[in-house]
């Protein structure tokens, strides 16, 4: 998620192109983050110290962390902490940008400050984004009126990351007056505090989701494609309802439906993206 949140900012700022962003993200799954980059971004070492160790590695058959300990820059506990961060999506994204010569370490702090300023984010917000943790990112993407939907939305996004595309990301949500009326799959979760939620097309992502999850190449949002979207919704809602039941709250899942209804209020519309294609996840309270 973080790679697109920050990557789209870099595209909008004219720092990189959409094609360059796509190429960087394509490398995301196959690149292991270098320990030196993590140490620098964590403030444990300077760029100059990390580069010194990179040079020493050319003449010493030792790992970066071992040399850093020998040179007195890090201790064993710090190296172990850094090793645990090598799968971090933010650091992987930054490393790919650096290796492609699209940004420099000197530019990075300025770019992150500008990103915060443009979006009115705090330092804490930025750290939440860097974590790539849906539960930490969602609170400042949702309006106050929609904070009660956070657990449900988080379940949907995590399910899509696991079952559809690991680079799914979420945009800022908005409160709206009604559900979409076409090209959607919806489901009622009935009971005390019941809600209704749905997937709706925006700019091609719902069709892509249907094809990936349904394991079939759909050419349009026909009944078969929407049935795949309904099954994905049912899968996600099932996990959400199961978690609620463990807390003593019980909702009943109704079969997925494929036409709009109007007996809901407090409707929140969340844009979800796969690459440059988008769809909406919409949730509201049953009247």
Buried (B, 14 or more C-beta within 10 A) or exposed (E): BBBBBBBBBBBEEEBBEEEBBEBBBEBBEEEEBBBBBBBBBEEBBEBEBBBBBEEBBEEEEBBBBBBBBEEEBBEEEBBEBBEEBBEBBBBBBBBBBBEEEBBEBEEBEEBBEEBBEEBEBEEEBBEBBBBBBBBBBBEBBBEEEBEBBBBBBBBBBBBBBEBBBEBBBBBEBEBEEBBBEEBBBBBBBBBEEBBBBBBBBBEBBBBBBBBBBBEEEBEEBEEEBBBBBBBBBBBBBBBBBEEBEEEEEEBEBBEBBBEBBEEBEBBBBBBBBBBBBBBBBBBBBBE
